[in-house]
Amino acid sequence: MLIQKICYMIRSYAETEIHKRFVMPFEIILKSLVDRVPYAIGAILVDWEGEAVMEHCHCDPYDIRFIAAHKGIILSRLKEMQSADQLGEIEDVVVTSTAGHIIIGCVNKDYSLVMNIARNCPVALALYHFRRAITVLKKEI
């Protein structure tokens, strides 16, 4: 019984340390991004398959995950249309609708950041903070 308690305590400690080392930096970066951008709805870090790694949002997490899952389609279509020789590689893109803006950016070849902002959000300010978050995420990944 004592050995089981010790094993449980060690496992709990290890899981907490893993959470602090790998998950918390993403939480902090995304929360900071959303908090700094006025009228931000949420931000999400997604992998190459569109699966959520971490999100921070002021909406139902399902909504931002749904948007993020489709970012791959948008980015792949844009990359098909671009000529890297003439324009360079796509770093980020803003999609504007009547309801708001979606900013999609590449962290690296495997991860992307997606941010949803309201229509009345200053896009230039959002892009500034978004790009700073991308830079920090590149260092963490």
C-alpha positions in Angstrom: 0.0 0.0 0.0 2.8 2.4 0.9 4.6 1.6 -2.4 1.4 2.4 -4.4 1.1 5.8 -2.6 4.7 6.6 -3.4 4.4 5.6 -7.0 1.2 7.7 -7.3 3.0 10.7 -5.8 5.9 10.3 -8.1 3.6 9.9 -11.2 1.6 13.0 -10.1 4.8 15.0 -9.7 6.1 13.9 -13.1 2.8 14.7 -14.8 2.8 18.1 -13.2 6.4 18.8 -14.3 5.6 17.7 -17.8 2.5 20.0 -17.8 4.6 22.9 -16.6 7.4 22.3 -19.1 5.4 21.7 -22.2 1.8 22.7 -21.9 2.0 25.8 -19.7 4.2 27.8 -22.1 1.6 27.4 -24.8 -1.2 28.3 -22.4 0.7 31.5 -21.3 1.5 32.5 -24.9 -2.1 32.0 -26.2 -3.7 33.7 -23.1 -1.3 36.6 -23.5 -2.1 36.9 -27.2 -5.9 36.9 -26.6 -5.6 39.3 -23.7 -3.5 41.8 -25.6 -5.7 42.0 -28.7 -8.9 44.0 -28.2 -12.0 42.1 -29.3 -10.1 38.8 -29.7 -12.4 35.8 -29.5 -9.7 33.2 -29.2 -6.4 31.6 -30.4 -5.5 28.0 -31.0 -2.3 26.2 -31.8 -2.9 23.2 -34.1 -0.8 20.5 -35.6 -0.4 19.4 -39.2 -3.6 17.4 -39.1 -5.7 20.3 -37.7 -5.8 18.8 -34.3 -5.8 21.2 -31.3 -2.7 21.3 -29.3 -3.8 24.1 -27.0 -6.4 26.9 -27.1 -7.5 29.9 -25.2 -10.8 31.5 -26.1 -13.8 33.5 -24.9 -16.1 31.2 -26.8 -17.1 27.5 -26.8 -13.8 25.7 -27.5 -15.6 23.6 -30.1 -16.1 26.7 -32.2 -12.4 27.6 -32.4 -11.4 24.0 -32.9 -13.8 23.8 -35.8 -12.3 26.9 -37.4 -8.7 25.7 -36.8 -9.5 22.3 -38.3 -10.2 24.0 -41.6 -7.1 26.2 -41.6 -5.1 23.5 -43.4 -7.5 23.7 -46.4 -7.1 27.4 -46.6 -3.3 27.4 -46.3 -2.8 24.5 -48.8 -5.0 26.3 -51.4 -3.0 29.5 -51.0 0.2 27.7 -51.3 -1.0 26.1 -54.5 -1.7 29.5 -56.0 1.5 31.2 -54.9 4.7 31.2 -56.8 7.5 31.0 -54.2 9.9 32.6 -56.7 7.8 35.7 -57.1 6.2 36.2 -53.7 8.1 34.2 -51.2 6.7 31.7 -48.7 3.3 32.5 -47.1 3.8 33.3 -43.4 0.3 34.4 -42.4 -3.1 35.3 -43.9 -6.1 37.2 -42.8 -9.6 36.1 -43.9 -12.3 38.7 -43.4 -16.0 37.9 -43.2 -19.0 40.0 -42.2 -18.7 38.6 -38.6 -15.0 39.0 -38.1 -11.4 38.1 -39.1 -9.5 34.9 -38.9 -5.7 35.1 -38.8 -3.8 32.0 -39.8 0.0 31.7 -39.5 2.7 29.1 -39.8 4.8 28.4 -36.8 6.7 25.8 -38.7 5.9 23.0 -41.2 4.1 21.0 -38.5 2.2 23.7 -36.5 0.0 26.7 -37.1 -1.5 29.4 -35.0 -5.1 30.5 -35.7 -6.8 33.5 -34.1 -10.4 34.6 -34.3 -11.1 38.3 -33.8 -14.3 40.4 -34.0 -14.9 42.6 -37.0 -14.3 45.8 -35.0 -10.8 44.6 -33.9 -7.9 46.7 -35.3 -6.4 44.1 -37.7 -2.9 45.8 -37.8 -2.7 45.6 -34.0 -3.9 42.0 -34.0 -1.3 41.1 -36.6 1.5 42.7 -34.6 0.6 40.6 -31.5 -0.1 37.5 -33.6 3.4 37.7 -35.3 5.1 38.2 -31.9 3.3 35.1 -30.6 4.5 33.2 -33.6 8.0 34.2 -32.9 7.7 33.0 -29.2 6.1 29.8 -30.3 8.9 29.1 -32.7 11.3 29.2 -29.8 9.1 26.9 -27.6 8.5 24.2 -30.3 
